Amino acid sequence: MERRNFLGALSAVSLGVGVKNSFTEFARARNTAQAGASLAGHASKIGEFPQNSTIILVHGAWADGSCWRNVILPLEERDLHVICAPIPLTSLTDDATALSRALERTSGPVVLVGHAYAGAVIAAVREDRVKSLVYIAALAPDEGETVSKVFYRDAPHPEAPKLAPDSHGFIWMPQDGFRRAVAHKASADQTNIAAALQRPIAVQCIQEPAPTPAWRTKPSWYLLAEEDRMINPKTQRFMAERMGARVQSHALDHSPMYTKPNQVIDVILDAARQTLSRYRNELNFCLEEAIL
């Protein structure tokens, strides 16, 4: 009797262990399947770019975020979040600080895009989530250089406006400067609106030495405006080659956001595909490693 009780108890214990192991294996398999489904769902959601991928557009002197209006919606149609960062144009430090505040509103990988003076601003920000920089006929001073130094590196165009600060230390664009040089290929309506909307730039912006630029460590793209009357195309070529940027060169004026927005969109998307897609692949690899 005792022997039968002992064998029965032993069988019950063995059965319990077997059932427990079966449930353990089942749970592991289920968790793996759920994790795989989660990864697949994540991959299907992000599409071409990772979730929360953001393009931050930074305006230059005499402008505001409205200068990008022809670029915003085409980028958003590709599931990219777009922000136009407002900068005060009071000093290079102030402007970089304002851009940093705009970056705080984002959570995913970022491409920074700067036009003209804003090229100095996008390179003055330190943020790991910034994956690449895009320069639209923009200035790119090196460490210790000023915007003024690179701006006047080569001879100005005959149609370039004569610029001088007012009694408050701000530089305004002359009324005909938009028509003759800033956006000489734009319509009269467009240049009149730009002149009416203009915001002055402080002398301190162009005289403050630049910090170590982010383009030394981050991949950069440069849209070179071959018919620019504000920043000499030779100067643009020099800066683009010095930073090792991927250059797209076209017969553009100084403000292609107005006159040839598709060229601007193309260079931004090229940077986004090459750098944000890499971030997506790294993210997927990390998720797969976590599952295994």
Secondary structure, DSSP 8 states (H G I E B T S, - for coil): -HHHHHHHHHHHHHHHHHHHHHHHHHHHHHHHHHHHHHHHHHHHHHTTS-TT-EEEEE--TT--GGGGHHHHHHHHTTT-EEEEE----S-HHHHHHHHHHHHTT--S-EEEEEETTHHHHHTT---TTEEEEEEES-----TT--HHHHHTSS---TT-----B-TTSEE---TTHIIIIISTTS-HHHHHHHHHH---EEHHHHHS---S-GGGTS-EEEEEETT-SSS-HHHHHHHHHHHT-EEEEES--S-HHHH-HHHHHHHHHHHHHHHHHHHHHHHHHHHHHHH-
